[in-house]
Amino acid sequence: MAGVCDICGKSTGRRVFRCTDGKVCRDCYEIVSNHFTSTITKSTLAELKERYAENAAPLDLGENGFHISYKIGTFLLLDEQNQKFCILSNRAVTGVYARPEIFSYDALEEYEFLCEPEVTMEEFLTLTAKRRSKTVIKNLRIRLKTRDSKDRDLVLLPGAAKASGPACRQAGKYAKEIVQWAKRLQDRYEGK
Ligand SMILES: [Zn+2]
């Protein structure tokens, strides 16, 4: 069964991982499966090579590296000492793996609390506190706008959920933390 890995060219040894049109060694599989969190049986070799190129490079931690001083759920890591933040993949909620990204605090330009139905965060928190609220929240995310002018959405709810239910209460707790943090940064950089 041993053969040659179609990505790196090394011998696959006994552990061969197959995609639709090729085979991959364990080392490469680890990279293209995002640390064994996805399967590749339905992927093509071309897709895997692309993913490999994206994932193989180490994360750019920037000057002085990254030291986690605070964590907000599976959404954000903060490095207060070096004034950096890391947006996590949050695969648990979105079901999609994305590479973590690291930014310096001053890269954050704006944030938006986005909820469907459209309510403010305060209104949302009030809804989650009401025991018998019948409101269903379809979508909840916090959009971070960074200096590279790409929007990054922190998805706080995996799907529609009752505002008074545990998923929304949990999402509300994190939303509050994220907004407080983002507001603090904004105030700081606007010199308030
Ligand atoms: Zn390989």
Boltz pocket constraint, residues with backbone or C-beta under 6 A from the ligand:
constraints:
  - pocket:
      binder: B
      contacts: [[A, 5], [A, 6], [A, 7], [A, 8], [A, 9], [A, 10], [A, 24], [A, 25], [A, 26], [A, 27], [A, 28], [A, 29]]
      max_distance: 6.0
